[in-house]
Amino acid sequence: MFPACPRKPSFPEKGIEFIKKLRKRETGCKFDPFKTTPFNREVTQAATRNAVAQIRAIREAAGPDFDIAIDVHSRWNINSTLQIIRALERCRLFFYEEGPVVRVRNGPVFAD
């Protein structure tokens, strides 16, 4: 279980200090870089840029061997999830938790 990374509004000022201390005793952290929003929505460009900026700041402060995970609480639809993952590709996330909730109407068809 990863400790939580700092949340807004203390990020990035206090967050970077926290990460530098955290990396001395932990191998990584997990957090939600997005503000709370309803589920199954489209992510905005501004929200994506903000999330990328937070994660890049953590990566820079913690170094290449620190594991960074994000949990988005199934809030984004499939298109937004792909957009977010592509935007974060260079940040080398350890994992992206709780992607979109996919409702399967033809379950037996996918069972094969």
Contacts in CASP RR format, 6 or more apart in sequence:
PFRMAT RR
TARGET T0000
AUTHOR 0000-0000-0000
METHOD contacts of the structure
MODEL  1
MFPACPRKPSFPEKGIEFIKKLRKRETGCKFDPFKTTPFNREVTQAATRN
AVAQIRAIREAAGPDFDIAIDVHSRWNINSTLQIIRALERCRLFFYEEGP
VVRVRNGPVFAD
2 26 0 8 1.000
2 28 0 8 1.000
2 29 0 8 1.000
2 30 0 8 1.000
2 67 0 8 1.000
2 69 0 8 1.000
3 22 0 8 1.000
3 26 0 8 1.000
3 28 0 8 1.000
3 29 0 8 1.000
3 30 0 8 1.000
4 29 0 8 1.000
4 30 0 8 1.000
4 31 0 8 1.000
5 11 0 8 1.000
5 15 0 8 1.000
5 18 0 8 1.000
5 19 0 8 1.000
5 22 0 8 1.000
5 29 0 8 1.000
5 30 0 8 1.000
5 31 0 8 1.000
5 58 0 8 1.000
5 68 0 8 1.000
6 14 0 8 1.000
6 15 0 8 1.000
6 18 0 8 1.000
6 19 0 8 1.000
6 31 0 8 1.000
7 31 0 8 1.000
7 32 0 8 1.000
8 35 0 8 1.000
10 18 0 8 1.000
11 54 0 8 1.000
11 57 0 8 1.000
12 53 0 8 1.000
12 54 0 8 1.000
12 57 0 8 1.000
16 57 0 8 1.000
16 58 0 8 1.000
16 61 0 8 1.000
19 29 0 8 1.000
19 58 0 8 1.000
19 61 0 8 1.000
19 62 0 8 1.000
19 66 0 8 1.000
20 61 0 8 1.000
20 62 0 8 1.000
22 28 0 8 1.000
22 29 0 8 1.000
22 62 0 8 1.000
23 61 0 8 1.000
23 62 0 8 1.000
23 63 0 8 1.000
23 66 0 8 1.000
27 65 0 8 1.000
27 66 0 8 1.000
27 67 0 8 1.000
28 62 0 8 1.000
28 66 0 8 1.000
28 67 0 8 1.000
28 68 0 8 1.000
28 69 0 8 1.000
28 94 0 8 1.000
29 58 0 8 1.000
29 66 0 8 1.000
29 67 0 8 1.000
29 68 0 8 1.000
29 69 0 8 1.000
30 68 0 8 1.000
30 69 0 8 1.000
30 70 0 8 1.000
30 71 0 8 1.000
30 97 0 8 1.000
31 69 0 8 1.000
31 70 0 8 1.000
31 71 0 8 1.000
32 70 0 8 1.000
32 71 0 8 1.000
32 72 0 8 1.000
32 73 0 8 1.000
33 50 0 8 1.000
33 51 0 8 1.000
33 54 0 8 1.000
33 55 0 8 1.000
33 70 0 8 1.000
34 43 0 8 1.000
34 47 0 8 1.000
34 50 0 8 1.000
34 51 0 8 1.000
34 72 0 8 1.000
34 75 0 8 1.000
35 47 0 8 1.000
37 47 0 8 1.000
37 75 0 8 1.000
38 75 0 8 1.000
39 73 0 8 1.000
39 74 0 8 1.000
39 75 0 8 1.000
39 101 0 8 1.000
40 74 0 8 1.000
40 75 0 8 1.000
40 76 0 8 1.000
40 77 0 8 1.000
40 100 0 8 1.000
40 101 0 8 1.000
41 75 0 8 1.000
41 76 0 8 1.000
41 77 0 8 1.000
41 80 0 8 1.000
42 76 0 8 1.000
42 77 0 8 1.000
42 79 0 8 1.000
42 80 0 8 1.000
43 76 0 8 1.000
43 80 0 8 1.000
43 83 0 8 1.000
43 84 0 8 1.000
48 83 0 8 1.000
48 84 0 8 1.000
48 87 0 8 1.000
51 70 0 8 1.000
51 84 0 8 1.000
51 87 0 8 1.000
51 88 0 8 1.000
52 87 0 8 1.000
52 88 0 8 1.000
52 91 0 8 1.000
55 68 0 8 1.000
55 70 0 8 1.000
55 88 0 8 1.000
55 91 0 8 1.000
55 93 0 8 1.000
56 91 0 8 1.000
58 66 0 8 1.000
58 68 0 8 1.000
59 66 0 8 1.000
59 68 0 8 1.000
59 91 0 8 1.000
59 92 0 8 1.000
62 68 0 8 1.000
64 92 0 8 1.000
67 94 0 8 1.000
68 91 0 8 1.000
68 92 0 8 1.000
68 93 0 8 1.000
68 94 0 8 1.000
69 93 0 8 1.000
69 94 0 8 1.000
69 95 0 8 1.000
69 96 0 8 1.000
69 97 0 8 1.000
70 88 0 8 1.000
70 93 0 8 1.000
70 95 0 8 1.000
70 96 0 8 1.000
70 97 0 8 1.000
71 97 0 8 1.000
71 98 0 8 1.000
72 81 0 8 1.000
72 84 0 8 1.000
72 96 0 8 1.000
72 97 0 8 1.000
72 98 0 8 1.000
72 99 0 8 1.000
73 98 0 8 1.000
74 98 0 8 1.000
74 99 0 8 1.000
74 100 0 8 1.000
74 101 0 8 1.000
76 84 0 8 1.000
76 99 0 8 1.000
76 100 0 8 1.000
77 100 0 8 1.000
78 100 0 8 1.000
78 102 0 8 1.000
80 100 0 8 1.000
81 96 0 8 1.000
81 99 0 8 1.000
81 100 0 8 1.000
84 96 0 8 1.000
85 96 0 8 1.000
88 96 0 8 1.000
104 110 0 8 1.000
END
